[in-house]
Amino acid sequence: MPRLKRELGLFSATLYGIGIIVGAGIYALIGKVCGLAGNAVWISFAISSILALFTGLSYAELSSFFPTDAAEYEYTRATIKNRFIGLLVTWFVVGSFVVSASAVAIGFGNYLAPLIFGNNWNSGVNLGFIVLNWPTIIAILTIAFFTLVNYLGIEISNDINIPSTILEVGGILLIILGAAWLVLTGHAHPVNYMQMSNGWSGVFSGAILAFFAYVGFGSIAKMGEEIKNPRKNLPRAIIISIVITTILYVLMAISAVTMVPWHKLLNTPDPASAVAMAINPSFRLLISIVALFSTGNTVMLILISASRMMYGVAKDGALPRILAKVDPKRETPYVAVFGAGLVAMLLAMLKNIQTIAEVTNIWIFIVYVFVNLAVILLRYERPRAKRTFKIPGAIGWFPVIPGLGLATSLIMLGYSFFMIHLSLTHPGTWLTALLIALAALFYWKTK
């Protein structure tokens, strides 16, 4: 049976991680976090990076033990030994990826449509729960384009991801260096970076919200069959990508409140552009271009992760075997690739896709709970098994950091429930019920 092509080295895998983490929303989230933490927003991002590193290290250890595209499915199946939970985790991961791809593509369409169609950018047809307007059409075309790129091969996707990620990081560095230059030349003055608008409770609340800017580090684990020497390079790529984005986020937060008062950032729909304008009016256009590349690149990376997860689980027989088919010429899982792209295009037409996307946070944190639990159980069941990477720090056989990751994930899960206000009328509730039903169906058919 044809297999996927091992094309990605440590550098490419790390850039893949950085690209999908940065694409998770730092440009938009920073204003909301400022509203909770004030000038101490940088502390919120530093704390959230530590919280992300807990679960990120769990992914690193598990990926060194199970370097497979099935990732979370394999982790839970091998440790919890319950195929239904494994299937449920699989559907939550795949569902979150596909819904997120649709939501990000719509965001891309909402940004690009006004530039192309002017005042008529939002015109189209509204058919109840289906919307077909210019942003939707752009979103569908964007998903279709990156689905084709995904099919053509991981090396082509990598050729797109590397410059796109460099541009994303470049936008953040432009703001950091611009703010630093103005401070050094006396054209801007440092503020009290310990000033908290709501005390330490606001800083910790900001840290919980800022955590969403790190969601995406687990996506690297889906590339197990396309990374060279995955037992070493997978955990390294996860850890390095979190460390690099942490440094960027903290410096970005400091630069933002240096250039624009935190309360103004709170009320600005595009805080990154406001900071860029304060540094130099010409920077705004550059940041706008970066935002386009960031959202487009994020759509591509999410679609790749979704298709690789489907492929990895299908190989085990827990999803239809057809999803495990690999194009012998392109060395890509073409059925999974086109399947993920088609579902994402259909979801992009839903009127409530942004609302549904909020529920994916709940799915992700449920997955994180099981990932951290898997490390704990693996240490208990196979304490002497050889691991390429092992998280330091344990009390007896109990690993402390995965324990903290488990507690953190449960807290984030509760916070997500509180923020979203799920009810029987919420569209995300029905989609969650559908995913649970699909997991039960495939469990029954494949047991």
C-alpha positions in Angstrom: 0.0 0.0 0.0 1.4 3.4 -0.9 2.6 5.6 2.0 2.9 9.3 2.5 6.2 11.0 1.6 8.6 12.0 4.3 9.4 15.5 3.2 9.5 17.7 6.3 12.7 18.2 8.4 12.8 19.8 11.8 12.9 23.4 10.3 9.8 22.8 8.1 7.9 21.0 10.9 8.7 23.9 13.3 7.5 26.5 10.8 4.3 24.4 10.3 3.7 24.7 14.1 4.5 28.4 14.2 2.3 29.1 11.2 -0.8 27.4 12.7 -0.2 28.8 16.2 0.2 32.4 15.0 -2.8 31.9 12.7 -4.9 31.1 15.8 -5.6 34.8 16.4 -2.9 36.9 18.1 -3.6 39.8 15.8 -7.3 39.9 17.0 -7.0 38.5 20.6 -4.6 41.1 21.9 -7.2 43.8 22.3 -9.6 41.6 24.2 -6.8 40.5 26.6 -5.8 44.1 27.2 -9.4 44.7 28.4 -8.8 42.2 31.2 -5.2 42.7 32.1 -4.4 46.3 31.1 -0.7 47.1 30.6 0.2 43.8 32.2 -1.2 42.0 29.1 2.3 40.6 28.5 2.0 38.6 31.8 -1.2 37.1 30.6 0.5 35.8 27.4 3.4 34.5 29.4 1.1 32.6 31.8 -0.9 31.2 28.9 2.3 30.0 27.2 3.1 28.0 30.4 -0.4 26.5 30.4 0.0 25.6 26.7 3.4 24.1 27.3 2.0 21.7 29.8 -0.2 20.0 27.2 2.4 20.7 24.4 4.9 18.6 26.4 2.3 15.8 26.7 1.9 15.9 22.9 5.7 15.8 22.6 6.1 12.7 24.7 3.2 10.9 23.1 4.4 11.8 19.5 7.8 10.4 20.3 6.2 7.2 21.4 3.5 7.0 18.7 4.8 8.9 15.6 1.6 8.4 13.6 -0.9 10.6 11.8 -3.7 9.1 13.9 -2.3 11.1 16.8 -5.0 11.5 19.5 -6.9 8.4 18.4 -3.8 6.2 18.8 -2.9 7.9 22.1 -6.3 7.2 23.7 -6.8 3.7 22.1 -3.4 2.5 23.4 -3.8 3.9 27.0 -7.4 4.2 27.9 -8.1 1.1 25.8 -11.6 2.2 24.8 -12.3 2.4 21.1 -15.4 4.5 21.5 -13.5 7.2 23.4 -10.8 7.0 20.7 -13.4 7.5 18.0 -15.1 10.3 19.9 -11.8 12.1 20.3 -11.2 11.5 16.6 -14.5 13.1 15.5 -13.9 16.1 17.9 -10.4 16.7 16.4 -11.5 16.3 12.8 -14.7 18.3 13.4 -12.8 21.2 15.0 -10.4 21.3 12.1 -13.0 21.3 9.4 -15.2 23.9 11.1 -12.2 26.1 11.9 -11.1 25.9 8.3 -14.5 27.1 7.2 -14.6 29.9 9.8 -11.1 31.2 9.0 -12.0 31.1 5.2 -15.1 33.2 5.9 -12.9 35.6 7.8 -10.6 35.7 4.8 -13.6 36.4 2.5 -14.9 39.1 4.8 -11.6 40.9 4.6 -11.0 40.5 0.8 -14.5 41.1 -0.5 -14.6 44.8 0.4 -11.3 45.3 -1.4 -12.7 43.7 -4.6 -16.4 44.6 -4.6 -16.4 47.9 -2.6 -19.8 48.8 -1.0 -21.5 45.8 -2.6 -19.1 43.3 -0.9 -21.8 41.7 1.2 -24.5 41.3 -1.5 -25.8 37.8 -2.2 -28.5 35.4 -1.4 -29.8 34.5 2.1 -31.7 31.2 2.2 -32.4 30.9 5.9 -29.5 29.0 7.4 -27.6 29.0 4.1 -25.8 32.2 2.9 -24.2 32.6 -0.5 -22.7 36.1 -0.8 -19.3 37.3 -2.0 -17.4 36.5 1.2 -18.9 33.0 1.1 -17.9 32.5 -2.5 -14.4 33.7 -1.8 -14.2 31.3 1.2 -15.3 28.4 -1.0 -12.8 29.2 -3.7 -10.1 29.6 -1.0 -10.9 26.2 0.5 -11.0 24.7 -3.0 -7.6 26.2 -3.9 -5.9 25.0 -0.7 -7.5 21.5 -1.1 -5.9 21.3 -4.5 -2.5 22.4 -3.0 -3.0 19.8 -0.3 -3.5 17.1 -2.9 -0.5 18.1 -5.0 1.9 17.2 -2.3 3.3 18.2 1.1 6.4 19.7 -0.6 4.2 22.2 -2.4 2.3 23.0 0.8 5.6 23.4 2.5 6.8 25.8 -0.2 3.7 28.0 0.5 3.8 27.6 4.3 7.5 28.7 4.7 7.2 32.2 3.1 3.7 32.7 4.6 4.9 31.9 8.1 7.9 34.1 7.7 5.6 36.9 6.6 3.3 36.3 9.6 6.2 36.4 12.0 7.6 39.4 10.0 4.4 41.3 10.7 4.9 40.8 14.5 8.6 41.6 14.3 7.8 44.8 12.4 5.6 46.0 15.2 8.1 44.9 17.9 11.1 46.5 16.2 9.2 49.6 15.2 8.0 50.2 18.8 11.5 49.6 20.2 13.0 52.1 17.7 10.6 54.8 18.7 11.3 54.2 22.4 15.0 54.3 21.9 14.9 57.5 19.8 12.6 59.2 22.4 9.5 59.4 20.1 7.6 57.0 22.4 7.8 56.4 26.1 7.6 53.1 28.0 4.5 52.7 30.2 4.1 50.9 33.5 4.0 47.3 32.3 2.9 46.1 35.7 -0.2 48.3 35.7 -3.3 45.9 35.9 -6.7 47.2 35.0 -8.4 44.5 37.1 -5.7 43.3 39.4 -4.2 39.8 39.3 -7.7 38.3 38.7 -7.8 40.2 35.4 -4.4 39.0 34.5 -5.3 35.4 35.1 -8.6 35.9 33.2 -6.6 37.4 30.4 -4.3 34.4 30.4 -7.2 32.0 30.0 -8.4 34.0 27.0 -4.9 34.3 25.6 -4.6 30.5 25.7 -6.6 30.5 22.5 -3.8 32.2 20.7 -1.7 29.0 21.3 -4.3 26.4 20.2 -2.9 24.6 17.2 0.4 23.1 18.6 -1.2 19.7 18.6 -1.6 19.9 14.8 2.1 19.0 14.3 1.4 15.6 15.7 -0.8 14.8 12.7 2.3 15.0 10.5 4.0 11.9 11.9 4.3 10.1 8.6 5.6 13.1 6.6 8.3 14.2 9.1 11.8 12.9 8.8 12.9 11.0 12.0 9.6 11.7 13.7 10.4 10.2 17.0 13.0 13.0 17.5 11.8 15.9 15.3 8.1 15.8 16.2 8.5 16.6 19.9 11.3 19.1 19.1 9.1 20.9 16.6 6.2 21.1 19.1 8.3 22.5 21.9 10.3 25.0 19.7 7.2 26.3 18.1 5.6 27.1 21.4 8.8 28.7 22.8 9.2 30.9 19.7 5.6 32.0 19.6 5.7 32.8 23.3 8.7 35.2 22.8 6.9 36.8 19.9 3.6 37.2 21.8 5.1 38.7 24.9 7.2 41.2 23.0 4.1 42.0 20.8 2.0 42.6 23.9 4.6 45.0 25.4 4.9 46.8 22.0 1.2 47.2 21.7 0.5 48.9 25.0 3.6 51.0 24.5 2.2 52.5 21.3 -1.6 52.6 22.0 -3.3 52.9 25.5 -4.7 49.5 26.5 -8.3 50.8 26.8 -8.2 52.0 23.2 -6.9 48.6 22.0 -9.9 47.1 23.8 -12.4 49.1 21.7 -10.5 48.7 18.3 -11.8 46.0 15.9 -8.4 45.5 14.4 -5.9 46.2 17.3 -2.8 45.1 15.3 -3.5 47.7 12.6 -4.0 50.4 15.2 -0.6 49.6 16.7 1.0 49.6 13.2 -0.6 53.0 12.5 0.7 54.4 15.7 4.3 53.3 14.7 4.0 54.4 11.1 0.9 55.0 8.9 2.5 53.1 6.0 2.8 49.9 8.3 -1.0 49.5 8.2 -1.0 48.3 4.6 1.8 45.8 5.3 -0.1 44.4 8.3 -3.2 44.1 6.2 -1.3 42.0 3.7 0.1 39.9 6.5 -3.4 39.3 7.8 -4.5 38.0 4.3 -1.5 35.6 4.1 -2.0 34.5 7.7 -5.6 33.6 7.3 -5.0 31.9 3.9 -2.1 29.9 5.2 -4.1 28.9 8.3 -6.8 27.5 6.1 -4.2 25.4 4.3 -2.5 24.1 7.4 -5.9 23.2 9.1 -7.0 21.2 6.0 -3.7 19.3 5.9 -4.1 18.4 9.6 -7.7 17.3 9.1 -6.9 15.1 6.1 -3.9 13.5 7.8 -5.9 12.7 10.9 -8.7 11.0 8.8 -6.0 9.1 6.9 -4.2 7.9 10.0 -7.4 6.7 11.7 -8.8 5.1 8.5 -5.6 3.0 8.3 -6.6 1.4 11.6 -10.0 0.6 10.3 -11.8 3.0 12.6 -13.0 5.1 9.7 -13.9 4.0 6.2 -10.9 2.4 4.6 -11.3 4.5 1.5 -10.0 7.5 3.5 -6.7 5.7 3.8 -6.2 5.6 0.0 -2.9 7.3 -1.1 -2.2 8.6 -4.6 0.9 6.7 -5.7 2.2 9.6 -7.7 1.5 12.5 -5.4 1.9 10.4 -2.2 -1.0 12.2 -0.5 -4.2 10.7 1.0 -6.3 12.1 -1.8 -9.7 10.8 -0.6 -9.3 12.3 2.8 -7.9 15.5 1.3 -10.9 16.0 -1.0 -13.4 14.8 1.7 -12.1 17.4 4.2 -12.2 20.1 1.6 -15.7 19.3 0.4 -17.1 19.3 4.0 -15.3 22.6 4.7 -16.8 24.2 1.6 -20.4 23.1 2.6 -19.9 24.3 6.2 -18.7 27.7 4.9 -22.2 28.4 3.5 -23.8 28.0 7.0 -25.1 31.3 8.4 -24.0 30.3 11.9 -20.5 29.0 11.1 -18.8 31.6 13.4 -21.1 30.7 16.2 -20.5 27.0 15.6 -16.7 27.6 15.5 -16.9 28.8 19.2 -18.0 25.3 20.2 -14.9 23.8 18.7 -13.0 25.2 21.7 -15.0 22.8 23.9 -14.1 19.9 21.6 -10.4 20.8 21.7 -10.2 21.0 25.5 -12.0 17.6 25.8 -9.2 16.3 23.5 -6.5 17.9 25.6 -8.0 16.2 28.7 -7.5 12.8 27.1 -4.1 13.7 25.8 -2.7 14.5 29.2 -4.5 11.6 30.7 -2.9 9.3 28.1 0.6 10.4 29.2 -0.3 9.7 32.9 -1.7 6.2 32.1 1.3 5.4 29.8 3.7 6.2 32.6 1.7 3.9 34.9 1.3 1.0 32.5 4.7 1.1 30.7 7.1 2.9 33.1 10.2 1.4 31.7 9.3 1.6 28.0 11.9 3.5 25.9 10.9 7.0 25.0 12.8 9.3 22.6 11.4 12.2 24.7 10.3 12.1 28.3 8.9 15.0 30.2 11.0 15.6 33.3 9.6 15.8 36.8 7.7 13.0 38.4 6.5 11.9 41.9 7.0 8.2 41.7 5.5 7.1 38.4 3.2 10.2 38.3 4.3 12.8 35.8 3.7 16.3 37.4 3.6 18.4 34.2 0.9 16.2 32.4 -1.0 16.3 35.7 -0.9 20.1 35.5 -1.9 19.9 31.9 -4.9 17.8 32.8 -6.0 20.3 35.5 -5.4 23.2 33.1 -7.5 21.5 30.3 -10.4 20.9 32.7 -10.3 24.6 33.8 -10.3 25.7 30.2 -13.1 23.4 29.4 -15.2 24.9 32.2 -14.3 28.4 31.0 -15.4 27.6 27.5 -18.7 26.3 28.7 -19.2 29.5 30.7 -18.3 31.8 27.8 -20.4 30.1 25.1 -23.6 29.5 27.1 -24.6 26.3 25.3 -28.3 25.5 25.1 -30.5 23.2 23.2 -31.1 25.9 20.6 -27.4 26.5 20.0 -26.4 25.2 16.6 -23.1 23.9 18.1 -25.1 21.7 20.5 -26.7 19.9 17.5 -23.3 19.5 15.8 -21.8 18.1 19.0 -24.6 15.6 19.2 -24.0 14.6 15.6 -20.3 14.0 16.2 -21.1 11.8 19.2 -23.7 9.9 17.1 -21.1 9.4 14.3 -18.6 8.1 16.9 -21.2 5.6 18.2 -22.1 4.5 14.7 -18.5 3.8 13.7 -17.9 2.1 17.0 -20.8 -0.2 16.4 -19.9 -1.0 12.8 -16.2 -1.6 13.4 -16.2 -3.4 16.8 
